[in-house]
Amino acid sequence: MPVRVIAAKHGVHRGSIPKIVVSAGVPLRSSGLNGGARSRALTLYGEGFTLQEVADLLGVDDKTVRHAIVDLGGRIRPRGRRTTTTA
């Protein structure tokens, strides 16, 4: 469940949720993609997958994929239809 949803449900600031979780002895889940998954995201995107398709394959948000690609020096394609080549 996203932190913002938990915070709204319990009427606390979203910044308080991780502190409460840690104080209860529960480990926080990691966010984003690790190094290997970041490289895979860049590769898949470079092969023509959309940001959303890569996100779905890796189980993360498309914004997470976008950030990983940009951080690794990749370029984001313009929005719109994919270009196709005809022989």
trRosetta pair geometry for C-beta under 8 A, 3 or more apart (Angstrom, degrees):
i j d omega theta_ij theta_ji phi_ij phi_ji
1 5 5.3 -109 173 79 96 127
1 6 5.7 109 115 -55 117 97
2 5 4.7 93 66 3 86 104
2 6 7.2 -157 97 -4 46 86
3 6 5.7 -57 -149 38 35 110
3 7 6.1 35 155 -21 69 108
3 14 5.0 90 134 -162 106 98
3 17 4.7 174 -151 70 96 154
3 18 7.1 -19 -119 -43 136 83
4 7 5.7 -53 -144 38 30 113
4 8 6.3 30 157 -19 64 106
4 14 5.2 -19 -94 -101 59 134
5 8 5.9 -54 -146 37 29 109
5 9 6.3 31 154 -22 63 109
6 9 5.7 -57 -149 35 29 114
6 10 6.4 -2 163 6 65 113
6 14 7.9 107 68 -124 85 73
6 17 5.4 97 94 -121 126 138
7 10 6.5 -76 -145 51 24 91
7 11 7.9 -132 167 47 56 4
7 12 5.3 -104 -146 78 75 71
7 13 6.2 -37 -156 142 129 15
7 14 4.1 -90 -32 -84 163 62
7 16 7.0 123 -117 51 103 93
7 17 5.5 -92 -67 -45 92 121
8 11 7.5 30 -170 -72 27 38
12 16 4.6 -84 156 64 121 142
12 17 6.9 143 95 -59 119 74
12 20 7.9 67 108 -30 164 143
13 16 4.9 102 65 -9 80 103
14 17 5.8 -33 -164 4 47 117
15 18 7.3 -50 -170 29 42 99
15 19 7.4 35 144 -8 65 113
16 19 5.6 -67 -159 43 46 114
16 20 6.0 45 150 -24 79 108
17 20 5.8 -57 -147 35 30 110
17 21 6.3 30 157 -20 66 107
18 21 5.5 -55 -145 37 34 113
18 22 6.1 30 159 -16 68 107
18 28 5.8 15 -140 -97 98 134
19 22 6.0 -56 -145 39 28 107
19 23 6.2 25 157 -17 64 110
20 23 5.9 -57 -144 39 28 109
20 24 6.4 25 155 -18 63 109
21 24 5.9 -64 -154 37 28 109
21 26 4.9 -80 -176 72 81 110
21 28 6.1 99 108 -82 135 81
22 25 7.7 58 177 -63 34 17
22 26 7.2 -101 -85 61 26 64
22 28 6.6 -25 -70 -38 92 103
30 34 7.6 40 125 -63 148 91
31 64 7.8 -135 165 -114 83 127
32 60 7.2 50 -145 -139 26 146
32 64 5.6 -174 -123 -151 58 112
32 67 7.6 -75 -127 85 109 129
32 68 7.3 145 -169 -69 97 106
33 37 3.9 -130 -167 99 104 115
33 38 4.7 144 107 -63 119 72
33 41 6.2 -9 -167 -20 177 136
33 58 6.5 -9 -104 168 121 142
33 60 6.2 -87 -62 -25 96 164
33 64 6.3 128 -22 156 98 111
33 65 7.6 70 -28 -92 142 54
33 68 5.2 2 45 -88 133 146
34 37 5.2 84 51 17 69 104
34 38 6.9 -126 100 -11 30 93
35 38 5.7 -56 -146 32 27 113
35 39 6.5 25 158 -16 63 105
36 39 5.8 -55 -152 36 32 110
36 40 6.4 31 151 -18 65 106
37 40 5.4 -51 -145 37 36 114
37 41 6.3 44 152 -26 65 101
37 58 5.7 113 -167 -147 112 125
37 68 7.7 -73 113 -141 81 160
38 41 5.7 -49 -151 30 31 114
38 42 6.7 31 151 -17 62 103
38 68 4.2 -147 -134 -162 87 118
38 71 7.2 -54 -162 77 133 119
38 72 6.1 156 154 -51 107 129
39 42 5.7 -54 -152 35 34 112
39 43 6.3 34 151 -19 66 106
39 72 7.2 153 -94 -121 54 155
40 43 5.6 -55 -147 38 33 113
40 44 6.1 31 156 -18 68 106
40 58 7.0 148 96 -89 119 119
41 44 6.0 -55 -144 38 27 108
41 45 6.1 25 158 -16 63 110
41 54 5.2 93 -143 171 76 131
41 58 6.1 -22 -81 -40 98 157
41 65 5.0 -159 -158 -141 131 85
41 68 4.9 54 75 98 149 138
41 69 6.1 -113 126 -61 107 85
42 45 5.9 -58 -145 40 26 109
42 46 6.1 28 155 -20 63 111
42 68 6.9 -123 -49 129 86 96
42 69 5.4 148 -98 -116 75 72
42 72 5.0 -75 -76 85 144 151
42 74 5.1 -166 -135 -50 98 140
43 46 5.6 -60 -149 38 27 113
43 47 6.4 26 153 -20 64 107
44 47 5.6 -57 -151 34 32 112
44 49 4.5 -20 158 30 92 140
44 53 7.6 -145 154 108 121 97
44 54 4.7 145 99 -109 130 103
44 57 6.7 -157 -144 60 167 152
45 48 8.0 156 179 18 29 10
45 49 5.8 -82 -93 67 39 87
45 50 7.9 6 -123 175 76 9
45 51 6.8 27 -111 -86 116 57
45 54 5.4 -26 -63 -53 85 152
45 65 7.1 149 -62 167 127 112
45 69 5.5 -21 46 -103 165 137
45 74 6.5 74 90 173 134 156
46 74 6.9 -115 -64 -129 97 124
48 82 6.8 65 -167 -147 99 137
49 53 4.2 -129 -172 91 98 125
49 54 5.0 119 116 -55 128 85
49 57 7.5 -30 -169 -3 158 138
50 53 4.5 98 51 5 79 102
50 54 7.0 -145 91 -3 42 84
50 82 7.9 -107 -68 -64 96 115
51 54 5.9 -58 -151 38 30 109
51 55 6.2 32 151 -21 65 109
51 62 4.4 81 135 -162 105 103
51 65 5.1 159 -160 91 80 127
51 66 5.6 12 -138 -65 137 88
51 69 7.9 -100 -108 -2 95 145
51 76 7.6 9 -64 -138 125 104
52 55 5.4 -52 -144 37 33 115
52 56 6.3 35 156 -21 65 103
52 62 4.9 -30 -85 -88 59 131
53 56 5.8 -52 -147 34 30 111
53 57 6.5 30 153 -18 63 106
54 57 5.7 -57 -151 37 32 111
54 58 6.2 9 159 -1 68 114
54 62 7.7 103 65 -123 87 72
54 65 4.8 129 99 -145 117 149
55 58 6.2 -72 -143 50 26 96
55 59 7.9 -134 168 41 56 7
55 60 5.4 -104 -149 80 77 66
55 61 5.9 -37 -151 150 132 15
55 62 4.2 -87 -34 -78 153 58
55 64 6.8 115 -119 55 101 95
55 65 4.8 -111 -70 -19 83 133
56 59 7.6 31 -174 -71 26 37
58 65 6.9 139 44 -85 138 107
60 64 4.2 -82 152 72 125 145
60 65 6.4 147 88 -46 113 83
61 64 4.7 103 62 -3 80 102
61 65 7.4 -146 99 -2 48 84
62 65 5.4 -50 -153 35 42 114
62 66 6.3 48 148 -24 69 102
63 66 5.3 -47 -145 34 36 117
63 67 6.4 38 155 -19 65 103
64 67 5.9 -53 -150 36 30 110
64 68 6.5 30 152 -19 63 107
65 68 5.7 -56 -149 36 31 112
65 69 6.3 30 155 -19 66 107
66 69 5.9 -58 -151 35 28 110
66 70 6.3 21 157 -12 65 110
66 76 6.3 22 -143 -95 93 132
67 70 5.9 -59 -145 41 29 107
67 71 6.0 32 157 -22 66 111
68 71 5.7 -56 -144 37 27 113
68 72 6.4 16 159 -10 63 111
69 72 6.1 -67 -150 42 26 103
69 74 3.9 -70 179 66 85 133
69 76 6.6 109 103 -74 134 81
70 73 7.8 76 -178 -49 30 10
70 74 6.4 -85 -74 63 29 78
70 76 6.7 -21 -70 -34 96 105
